[in-house]
Amino acid sequence: MGSNAAGKPPAAPSWEFRATGPRNLSSPGWRDLIRSSWRDPKYRRIAMSCFVQVAYLLELDRQESRAGEDALAPSWWKPFRYKLVRPLIDSRDGSIYGALLEWDQVAAVSDLIVVKPQGAPKAVLALRGTLLKQLTVVRDLEDDLRLFAWDSLRGSVRFTGALEVLKSAIHKHGSSNVCVAGHSLGAGFALQVGKTLAKDGNFVECHLFNPPSVSLGMGLRKIQEKADKVLKRYISSSGGSSSSNASGAPGKEPQVPSEIGEEKLIKEVQRWVPNLYINSCDYICCFYADRSGVATVTAEKHSGVQHSKLYLIAKGPNKFLEAHGLQQWWSDDSELHLAVNDSKLMYRRLKSLYVQQ
């Protein structure tokens, strides 16, 4: 369901940071001690998309035997003053599908940054999408099909590996200092591990670029939910049965578990709100937007603090490969729009945190 930064893998030299990276990226310096660039949502989005690009390039560097000064991946994390701590390796084919990056204080000191800028995460787990290359395409597509058929990636070794690495980072730095980001299939993994941690009360910042929005599994669940509603209406209209009043309270219908879950969701979902970046011309992720292709944002105030879910859409690339690409999210040419409607699809995905499916 994914690709590298612009669909079909181009020639390696085109992914040199100076050639295709962000053009107007501000260099970290002592001013960040006063006004951190990480407070700017645009800078944060650019940084996260570049970190995901690292995951792509680590695998491409491996396949094309680039190392040392010839490797392309390091130039994508060094400008942000981060370092590679651990590549995530798929035990099935030896491919690299992710990267754990941490703030590099030694490199920062050279720019007179004596402390980590406010808002900069201590650790970031970045996960790539599908690479249509001979050495990776089989296992990548296997996980693509797993997600499409079951709407879940739990059975994948990549899910297990990403979850273990993220738990380790949380244990070391704390959940508030850790982020997870992914593109396409990698966004699917990021969402899955983020939800798993949220169920345990660990809420990590999550950035999802072009996350897959279509699956057979979710479609079948929607059909089942509709069938259940029809059945309940039929039972209610026919007078019901003794089993329909499980609570034992005479003359009072029991509260439906899903309704209880929805009430809890309204109160609890603000504790974990992933950031989605979508393009309406990308049919893989476009169903997170409404039919008009408008991206969505929901913001609420809870306990005096504003919590927001952001759904961003780029007005720029309109051909599928470019619309599904990662490069648009660090490009200065892309325009982002916000609206004020809820994403029903994201609501259903978050609902599974609190309601048994």
Secondary structure, 3 states (H helix, E strand, C coil): CCCECCECCCCHHHHCHHHHCCCCCCCCCHHHHCCCHHHCHHHHHHHHHHHHHHHHHHHHHHHCCCCHHHCCCHHHHHHHCEEEEEEEECCCCCCEEEEEEEECHHHHHCCCCCCCCCCCCCEEEEECCCCCCCCCHHHHHHHHHHHHHHCCCCCCHHHHHHHHHHHHHHHHHCHHHEEEEEECHHHHHHHHHHHHHHHCCCCCEEEEECCCCCCHHHHHHHHHHHHHHHHHHHHHHCCCCHHHCCCCCCCCCCCCHHHHHHHHHHHHHHHCCCEEEECCCCCCCHHHCCCCCCCCEEEEEECCEEEEEEEEEEECCCCHHHHCCCHHHCCCCCEEECCCCCCHHHHHHHHCCCCCC
